[in-house]
């Protein structure tokens, strides 16, 4: 096998202001392999065993591979899969780009997130979205969402941009809610995103999030509640609106529960009669006393007459 220059890595390092030099024949034993796998290039496993095996076979067959990228202390910034493949084939040396000692943690962070998508197991769309969010939160001016969309998800990919925007809004709200002692995991990504317009006032945001979790509001209801809140100017009015909306939805849910319970009982009575109206069929209703069953049957007979009369009156 032989090592080649990685022009894309060189271009990215230059763009990030990272000074580097190309060095050959670096001992693999000196690389900080275990520690390097803790970098932020991937949210899942740092290396893909299947890809490593395929690379190892390629190395044995004489394929060329791009040089890895390391810090001066030989922490691997890009190339964990290639180094694991080297270890499998028993190759003891590697070519590498060694970045200057003045390289900052932020520069390493940016490089890892942006470069390692090109090698090893490809990131899923969700993983790319998470990388975009991390870069935007850390460096908002440098990495607007639209630029990150173009680089990570494809230029003019409107569907992916909508997902990215929603995920970023949800993450932004989640971070704010931790300060308000609210567990964001109890809300859906959609609900968190709909709460985003309230993030400037953490008191109102926390109040809305607590109302949404307590009243078990769905995404549509959260959006409706927030729409009403944003139309108000006074903080007290906003909080009052949240309380009133939550109370209304809670009351509606209780009414639906009562209605559902009534339908359930009617169904049980129907099933008891459908099965012959024998004493044992009323056990599902918790009724076992013979006299009580007789009274129930009389009541049902009366109800049937009443329904017939109502039907005649309607016709």
N, C-alpha and C positions, 0 to 999 in steps of 0.2 A: 504494500500500500504506500501511498505518498500523500503528503499534506499540500494543500493549495491555499492561496490567499482568499480571504472572504471579503470581497469588495463591498458587499452590502453592510457588513459589520464596520468596515473602515468608514464608510459614508455616514453611518449612524453615530459613531464615536466622534467624528469631526463635527457633525451637526450639534452634538451635545457639548462640544468644547473639551472633549477628553483627549489628552495627549497620550500617544501610544508608540510602541516600537515592536517590530516583528522579531521573534526569537525562535530558533529551531533547536531540536534535540534537548528538550527539557525533560528531566526524569519524572515519570508518572508518580513515583514514590514520594516526591516532594510536594505534590498537589494536595490541597486541603479538601480531599474528596468528600468525606462524611459531612463536614461543616458546610460545604458548598451546596449540598442538596437541600439545605434549609433556606435557600434564596427564594425570592418571590416570583420566580418565572411562571410557576404553575400553582393552581389552587389545590390540585389533587396530588397524585404521586409525582415526585420530581423527575422520575425516569419511567419509561415504558419498556417493560421486559421484552415484549415482542419486537419492538423497534430496535432495542439494543442487540438482540440476537441477529436480526437482519443486517444490522450494521457490522457486527462481528464477522458474519459470513462474507460481506462485501470486502472487509479488510483482508480477509484470508485470500480472497480472489483478486486482490490487487487494485481495488477501487480507490479513487481519490476522495479525500474528505477535507472540508474547510478547517483551517486552524481554529483552535478554541480561543477564548478570551479570558484573561485572568488579571487579578490585581497584582501589585508588586509582591504581596505576601503569598501569591499563588492560590488565592480564593477564586474558584471558577465562576465567572460571570455568565459565560455561555459555553456549553459543551459537556454537560453532565452525562448525557446519553453516549456521546462519543468516547468519553473517558471510561465509562463502564464497559463499552465494547472493547476498548483497548485492553482492559484488564482480563476480559474473557479470552482473548487470543494470545495473551501473554506478551504483548508489545510493551516495551519499557520506556519509550520516549514519545514525545508529542511536540508539535509546533504550536506556538501560541502568540497571541497579541498580548503584550504586557502593558497595562495602562500605567500612567504616571502616578507617582505617590501623592500628588496634589488632587487626585480625583476624589470628589466628595461622595458622601453616602447617597445624596439625592441623585447624582449623576449615575451611580451604580444602579440605584433603584429604577431610574428611567430606562437605562440600557437593558436591564434584565427583562422588564415588562415588554419592551418593544422588540427586542432582538430574538428572544427565545421562542417566539411564535413560529419562527422559520425552520426550526430544527426539532427533531423528536416527534412526539405525539402531538398532533394538531389540537389546539384548544377548541372547545365547543363554543357555540355562540354565546351561551351564558357566561362562560369563563372569560371570553373576550370583553363582554359587557362589564364584568366585575373589574377587569384591568382598566378599562376606560374610566370607571367610576373612581378607582384609587388614584389614577393620574390626575383626573379633573379636581378631586378634592384637595390633593396635595399641591398641585400647580394650576389653579384655575385660570389664570391669565395666559399661561403658556399653552394650556391644552383645553380649549373650549370643546364642548361636546361634539359639535359638528365636525371638527377636525379629527377627533378621535374616532368618530363614526366612519369617516372616510378611510382612515388607516386600518382600523381593526375589523370593521364590519362590511366595508365595501362602499364606494362612493355612490351617493344618491339612493342608498338603500333606506327608503322611507319607513318600511316596516320595522327594520332593526333600530332605526333612530327613535321610533316611538317607544320601543322596548327599553332602549338605553335611557331615554328621558324619564320614563316611568320608574325605572330601577334607581336612577340617581335621585329623583324626588323622594322615593321611599327611603333610601339610605340617609338622605339629609334629614328627613323627619325622624327616623330611628335614632340618629345621633343626638338630636335635640331632645327626644323623649327620655333618654337615659338620665338627662339632667333633671327631669321632672318626676323621676321615680315611677315611670310608666313602662311596663314591659311591652316593647313594640312587637314581640313575637306573637302576641295575642291578636294582632291585626294583620290582614292580608296585605300583600304588596300594593294592590290597587287602592285599598283604604288608606294606607300610609301616603301614597302619592296624592290622593285627593285632599289630604290634610296639609299638603305642602304650602298652599297660600297663607296658612296661619302661622308659619314658622317664625315670623318676625316678632310675634308676641308669644313667648313661651308659656305664659299663664293661660292664655286662651287656647293655645295648642294642646297643653296638658289637659285642660278641662274637656276639650272636644274628644281627645283620645280616650280619656276615662269614660266619657259618656258612650262612646262607640263600643268599647269593650263591655261595659256594664249592661247596656241595652242590646248588645249583640246585633249592632247595625250591620247590614250588608254594604257592599261597595256603593251601590246606587244611593242608599240612604245617607251614607257618609258624605257623598258628593252633594246631595240635596241640603244637608245640614250646613256644610261649609259654604255653599252658595248663599244661604240666608245670613250667615255670619259675616261674610265679606261685604255684604250690602250695608252693614251697620258701621258707624264710626266710633261709638263709645264702647270702651272695654266692658263696662258693666252690662250694657245692652247685649253685647256679643255673648257674654257668659249666660245671661238670662235666656237668650234665644236657644242656646245649646241645651240648657236645662229643660226648657219647654218642649223642644223638639224631641229630646230623649224620652221625656215623660209620655208624650203622645204616642211615640212608637212602642214604648213599653206597654202602654194601655191597649194599643191595637193588637199587640202580640198576645196579651192575656185574653182578649176577647176571642182571638182565633183559637187559642188553646181551649177555651170553654166550648166554642162551637165544635171543635174537633172532638172533644170529650163527649158531647151530646150525640154526635154522629156515631161515635164508637159504641155507645150504649144502645142506640136504636138498632145498629147492626147486630149487636148481640141478641136483642129481643127477636129480630127477624130470623136469625139463625136458629134460635130456640124453637120458634114456631115452624120454621121450615123443616126441622128435624122431627116434627110430629107433636110438639108441645108436651112431650112426656116429662114427668118430674125430673129425670136425670139431665134433661137438656137445659134446665134452668140453673144448673150448678155453675155454669160459666158466668152467671150474673150474681153468684154468691147467694142464691135463694134455694133453700132446701125444705123449708116448712111447707107441708101440703096445703094447709089452710091459706097461707100467703100466696101460694101459686094459684089457687082457685080465685082469690080476689083479683090477682093480676090478670087472669084470663077474662074475668067479668069486665075489668076496666078496658082491656083491649077490645072486647066485643062492643062495648059502648062507643069507643073511639072509631071503630069501623063504621057503625051506624052514622056517627056524626060526619065522617068523611064522605059517606054516600049522600047524605043530605046536602053537604056543601057542594058536591059535584052536581047534584040536580039543580041547585040554586044557580050555579054558574052557567049551566046549559039553558 
